Amino acid sequence: MSRAKAGLIAFGIILLILIIFGIKPYEAIWSFPGNFNFIHNLPSSELPLGAIPMLIIVLVGTGIFVSVRLGFPQIKHFWHGVKVTMGIYDNPDDEGDLNHFRALTTALSATVGIGNIAGVATALYYGGPGAIFWMWITAFFGTTLKYAECSLALKYREIRPDGATAGGPMYTIENGLGEKWRWLAISFAAFAIICSFAQGNAVQSFTVSDQMYSEVAQIVGTEHFLTVKHQLAENFSLSVQQVLNGLVMAILVAMVIIGGIKRIGNVTSILAPVMALIYVSAALLILVAHMSMLGESFSLIFKMAFNPPAKIAGIGGGTFLVFMNTMLWGIKRGLYSNEAGQGSAAIAHSTAKTKHPIREGSVAMLGPFIDTIMICTLTGLVILTTGAWKHTAFYVNRIDPTFTTDLLNGSLLTSLAFREGLSWLFAGGDKIVTISVMLFAISTAISWSFYGDRASEYLFGNKAILPYRWIFVFFIFIGAIIPLEAAWAFGDAALGFMTLPNLISIILLTGALRKMTKDYFAVNHKPYLKKTFHDK
């Protein structure tokens, strides 16, 4: 059976399940098997280990397994990845589309996004300061998963007659494990396309549109012709401002993605560093101003990672439940932020101009470090040092029930922290968060368009690329004008279903990856020096 037929069947099955059973079977992937009560309370209701989602166990477990099997490459070979990213070993004559730096920035543009701003805040809101520690643990082992999936993606990529690359977990599965595993590759590709429309597209567009509407409404009010909402249907109202937001975003994204991966790489190589510089610089200014609170903040992170207060829950089993809640929120938000093990970044890294798969895998290790260890940590510390974390459900329920000020979650909590943290310098520090949300969301959408683009080409051939891109642009507009609770849920589910095939391929190909690693680092790699006319 051809990939195209199999792809249509896969989409048909996914749609049929959605029509008959709704979103619940897909949402269950992040709660399975704990969504069954008889498993949820195993071994007892006071020690409900069965409530830990299987997908999280598999993700973290695979990261630990691969780290041990490969001898912890995230420690031994991290500096090599830094040197490769700096371009020391770049050979412009190697096959591929992007140099190492642009491949990394394309992948980072997809991962550095809403999760770094709203995701960290949500982890603190529900899990407390200790959740940041578990984000670090997730990033540490996730670094190895990035190394593994991106090395394998480059090893098993295909080079088209025109020199363009085609890679990612779907090619890793089919070319690395054999055609008998094609069904698994097709499953990955199908859910990658769905995820690109939902989480990688409409959710980003909605976030920007919602933030922009809020900013404009603060200036002109909610009764202005731009901001007044017209009720078009039950539970659906629309304003002129939202339509304008959608049109502008759709045009901006279309101008980039219609040009293909090289234009995407050119844009993200500028956009990713600029957006990171703006956000990181503002965060560092806040931490410098609140230097005296840094020690206490780190103390809270480590103390509450293992011993979170359990005033409401009581002692014994209640304490365990609070600890598990903190751990799970940290792990889930960490995985959401850096996407380690989900296979998406492997598609971007497979475009790198190199003949050494391990070389690009070493570059990929920098992703979780920059995304989670650096940017997410800065967000968390800003929220803690400014005292904004007191506006969370965790603080009120576990530490001070008498705290009566409004509770804030997501980007609103981060905005408060930046406004308070930069008040010594200028008013309106929360606008930094608004700008960051816009840049992060747009860059995420641009990179995710490429992921869906490659999955579409894998399933339906080159003729599907342009139609996919225009549909993607259309969903940018749709995302800006409609509520997206269902898209969030379906996007999260698609991300989960992408992850399983990718992890299976990593586990089964760990032996080959170990040999590749050993062979690569057995050679003394010298910086590339392009020969001049006099050297010939």
Summary of the structure (lengths in Angstrom):
residues: 536
radius of gyration: 23.1
end to end distance: 51.8
largest distance: 78.6
contacts: 2005
relative contact order: 0.20
helix: 74%
strand: 3%
